[in-house]
Amino acid sequence: MVSHHPGLRRRVGLVRLTLYGLGNILGAGIYVLVGKVAAVSGAYTALAFMLAAFGVAFTVFSYAELSARYPLSAGEALYVDKAFQRRLLSTVVGVLVLLSGISSSAAIAQGFAGYFQVFAEVDRGLLIIGLLVTLGTVAIWGIGESLSVVAVFTLLEASGLILVMIAGGNSIMNESGAPVVSSAEVPPITVVGIIMGAFLAFYAFVGFEDMVNIAEEVKDPARNLPRAALIALAVATVFYALVSAIAVKVVAANELAASDAPLALVYTRSTGGSPVIIAAISLCAVVNGALVQIIMGSRLLYGMAKQGWLPRGLARVSTVTATPVVAIVLVTAITLVMALTMNLTGLAEVTSFLVLSVFVLVNAALIRIKRRSVSAPGVYQYPAWIPWVGLVVSAVFIMARLLVAGG
């Protein structure tokens, strides 16, 4: 039974919030996309990941300040509304964020199907359907319960990456401590290849922004949201740089690109053992990323409906689970359609374009807000040039990709 009266409950502290963001970042990125980035950046895959991290960092700072100023659901759409007070623009931003989350979740679901083939040959469509229906059910269960599942999976994700780094590090060092010479020639560095790789790698950092859409379920959001976003980005960057650098040393870039389970391949090549352990952890990682996106998308719909920008029915909260059931079901259904009809690289590129477009608008919103109202008691305010750099970098990523595609 549902009602318009109950609201969301503040049950999420700093640790679970950070693991929520980090789990989404890791699940959406390195486990699924390292091979795709390697296909265009080759031996310089780690550089592409680092470039993407640098580009996204300024926008993380903007999100940190905005989330402290306005700790409410609807996140980016609300920030744009506060800055420009244009309902249509705010609604468009909300829809863009929703679509980015859905396309990200759909890509992750496809990654799940790829890793599952290590265990058994099962129809990919059936696997995707089963996964998303299950995750939609977990999301309905409750935010505390859902984030506990996310926290456990996040710790498993991190342990899997550490295992790959240890195995790969050992394999590229011989007994005398000298690096093993790769069988593949290192290609000359190409700016285009690194930029293309960075554009794809940018998708691997998608996730930190999702935390702002559960703001109404976070304890002390003005303090915890900024801290969690910055911690999650820092930890993810370290993992990505190390894992991708090792991966392209152990396995040729073209082999990584062709694999549906790239980190399982790295582990097998490094140890000569079965990839079952890494494949199992990889399944947890991709499941985690998809669950986080479903939660984010449903809270975004809830927040926008609560503001009156979408039908009120989407803001209905269950009296039993205190979750927006209608919004969760809708997000899950749309995700399922996209996962069954689009390919992984296409979904990653769609997500990157959507997220970069939103980042441009969010940075512009903070610029406008800072100009109009400098005062924000209790909120740490970053220098005025931070959102400008975030805006420019995001715009450059979009233009670079368009120019390369057009060329």
N, C-alpha and C positions, 0 to 999 in steps of 0.2 A: 504494500500500500504506500502511495506517495502523497505528499502534501506540499503546498506552497510555503508553509510556515517554517519548518525546520531549516537550519542553516548548516554550513560546514563547521567541523570542530577542529580546534587547534590542538593537534596531537603530535606534531612533527618538530623535533629538536634539531640542533646543529649537526649532530653526527649522522642521523638518518637522512637529513636534507642533503648533506654533502655526498653521502653514498648514493642517494637518488640521482644527483647530477652526474657524479663520476661514473656510475653504472650505465647511465644513458650514453655518455660520451664514449666510453670504452666499447660498449656493445654495438654502437652505431658505426664504429670506425675500424680499428686495427684488425679485428677478427674477420671482418668482411671485406674491407677495401684495400688492404695492403697490396694485394696482387694487382688490382686495377690501377693503383698509383704507380706501381713498379712498371706496368706496361708502357707508361709514357715518360717516366722519369728515370727508369733503369737504375744504375748504381747510385744515383743521386736522390733516391726515394726519401731518405731521412731528411735531406735538405728541403724537399718539397713539404714534408710534414712540419718542419721548423718554420718555413716561410708562412704556411697557413696559420700556425700558432701565433706568430708575430702579428699577422694581420688581424686575427680575431681578438687579441689581447686588449686593444684600445676599446673595442665595443663591449668587452666584458666589464671594463671600468665604468662605461656609461650605464650599462645595466645595473651595476652595483649601486650607483647613486640613485637611479630612478626607482629601483625596487625598495630602497630605503625611504625615498620620498613618498611613494604611493604603493604601500604593501597590500595590494588588493588583487583578486582574480581578474582576469582579462588582460593582465600584463601589458604587452606592447600596444594593444589597441587602446588601452586606458592612457598610456603615456602620450600617444599621439593625440588623443582627445584633449588631454590637459594642455598640450602645447598649442594645438591649432584650432581646437573647438569646432571641428568639422565632422559631423556624425558619419557622413558617407565615407570619408577618408579613414576614420577610425574603424568602421566596419570592414572596409577593404583590407586594412592591415590585419585585423583579426582573422579574416578568411585566409589571407596569405600564410599566416602563422599556422593556422589549422591544416592547410594543405601541405605545408612543409612537414609537419608532424606526421601526417597520414602517409605521405610519400616515403618518409624516413622509416616508419614502421613497416610499410610494405616491402621496402628494400631489405630490412632486417629479417622479415619473415622468409624472404627468398634465401637469405644467407643461412637461416635455420635449416631449410630444406636441403641445401648443399651439404652442410656438415652432417646431417642425419644419414646421408647415403653411406657414410663410413660404417655405420652399424647395420643398415639393412636397405635393400632396394625397395623403396616405397614410392608410390606416385606422388610427385611434388605437389600437385594440386590438393590432394587429400591431406598432406602434411601441413600445408599452409592453412587450410580450413580448420583443421583440428587445433593448431597452435593458437590462431586468433580467437576462436570461440572460447578456448580455455582461458586465455589472457583477459578477454572481456569479462568473463565470469569472476576472475580474481579481482579485477578492478572494481566490480560491483560490490564485492565482499566488504570492503572498507579501506580507508586510506591508511590507517595504522597497520592493518594486516598486509596490505599491498606493499607498503614501504618496508616492512620487515622482510618480505620475500625479496624485494629489490636489494636490500642490504646484504643478505646472504649471497645472492648471485653476484653482487659487486665484488665481494671478498674472493669469491671463486674466480672471477674474471682476472683480478689482480694476481692471484696465485698462478693462474695459467700463463700469464705474460712473463712472470718471474721464471717459471719453469722453462719457457721457450728461450729466454735470455741466457739462462744457465747452460742449457743444452747446446744452444748455438754458439755461445762464447767458448765453450770447451772444444767444439768441433773446428773452430777456425784458428785454434792455436795448437801447434804440434808440441811434441815433448820438450823441445828446446825453447819454446815460448815464442817462436816466430810465426807470424800469420801464414796460414795455408794459402797458397796462390790459387786464385779462382780460375776455374777452367774457362770462364767466359771473359773475353776482352772487355776492359772498361771503356765504354764509348766516350767520345769527346762530349764535354758538357754542352748542353743546348738550353738557351734561355726559354725557348718555347716549350720544351719538354718539362722543365721544372715548373713553369707557370701552369701548364696544363695539369701536372701532378698536384701542385698546390691547390688548384681549384677543386679537384676531386678530394684531396686531403682535407680541405676546409670542411667538407661534410663530416669528417671524422671528429670534428670538434663541436658539431651540433649537439646540443644537450644542456649546456650550462644555462641557456635562456629559458629552458622549460621550467626551471625552479620557480620563476616569478609567477607562473600560472597556478601554483598551489599556495600562494601567499596567505590566503585566508585559513589555511590549515597548519601554518607554521607558528611556533611559539616565538615571541619577540622577533617578528619578521624584519623590522628595520635594522636589527643587529645581525641576525643570522643569515638572511638572504645574501647580502654582499659578501660576507665571509665564506659562505659555502661555495659561491660561484668562483671566487678567486682561488680557493684551495683546490677545487675540482679541476680547473684549467691547468694549474701548475703541475699537479700530479699526472694528469693525462699527457701533458707535453713531454715530461720525462720518459714515461712509458713508450710513447710513440717514437721518439727519437732513437731510443736504444733498440727497441724491437725491430723497427724498419731497417736500421743500419745493419743489424745482425742478419735479418732475413735475406737481404740481397747479397750478402757475403756467402751464405750457405746454399742458396738456391738461385739459379739464373732467373733474371727478371721475366723472361718469356714463360718459364715454367710456373712462376708465381701467378702470372696473369691468367694462365690457362686453368689454374686450380680453383675448384669451388670451396676448398678448405685449405687456404694458403698456410696458415700457421701449423696445421696438422702436418702438412708437407715439410715445413721447416724442421719440425720436431723429429719426424721420421728420418730425414736426411742427416740430421745431426747425430742421432743416437742409434739408428738402424733398428729401432724398436717399433712397436705398434703405435699408431697414432690415436688409439682409443681414448687415452687420458685427455689429450689436448682436444680431441673432437668433442668429448663429453663436456669439458669446460667451455668450449666454444659454443656449444648448444645453450649452455646457461647464459653466456654473454649475449647472444643474439635474442634469446627470450627476454632477458632483462631490458634490453634496449627497446623492444617492441612494447613491453608492458608500460614502461615509463612514458612512451609517446602516447599510448592510449589514455593514460591518466591525464597527461598534459592537455591533449585535445579536448577531453571531456570537460576539464575545468575551464578551459578557454571558452567553450560554448556556454557553460554555466555562467561565467562572468559576463559575457556579452549579453546573454539573455536577461541577466539580473539588471544590467544597465539599460535594458529596453531596446537594444540594437538588433536582437533576434527574437523569435517567438518565445513567449514566456514559458512554454512547456519545457524548453530545454533547461530551465533553471529549477525544475522540480527535483527535490531531494528526498530520498527514501527515509521514512521515519525509523526504519529498522537499521540500515547500514550507514546512514548519513552520507550517501554518495549520490551524484546526479545520474540516475540509472538511464533515463532517456538519452542523455548526451553520450553516455558510454556506449550504449547500443548503436547509436548512429555512427559514432567514430569508428567502432569496430567493423561495422558493415561496409563503410566506404573504404577502409583500409583493405579489407578482404578483396574488394573488386579491383583495386589498383595492384595488389600483390599478384593477382591471377592474370593480369592483362599487360603488365609492363616489365621490361628487363631491368636488371640490377644497375647497370651503368646509367641507363636512362633515368631511373628513379633517383640516383645519387645526384645527377646533374640538375634535375628538376628541383630537388630539395635545396641544392646549393644556390640556384638562381633565386628561389623564393626567400630563403633565409637572408641572402645578401641584400635583396631588395628591402626586406624588413629592417635589417641592420642600418641601412642608409636612412630610413625614416625615423628609427629610434634615436640615432645619433643627432639627426636634425631636430627631433623633439627636445632633447636635452639642451642643445644650443639655444633653442627658442625659450625654454623654461629658465635657463640661467640668465638670459638677457632680460627677461621680464620680472623675475623674482629671484634675487640672490639669496635671500634668507631661507634657511631650512633648518630650524632648531633640531639638534640631536643627530643630524645627518652629515656624514663626512662628504665634503664636496671636492671633487677632483678639479684640477686646473681647466680653464675654459678651452684650452687647445686639445684636450683629450678627445672630446666628441668630434671635433673637426678632423682629427687624424683618423678616427674610426670611420667617419663618413667617407673621407677620401679613399682610404684603403679599400673599403667595401665596394665603392664605385669603380675603382681601378680593377678589382678582381672581375667585376661584371663586364667591363669594357674589354679587358684583355681576353676573356673567354669568347666574347662576341667577335672580336677581331680575328682570333685564331680560327674560330669556326668558319668565319666568312672567307678566310684565306685558304 
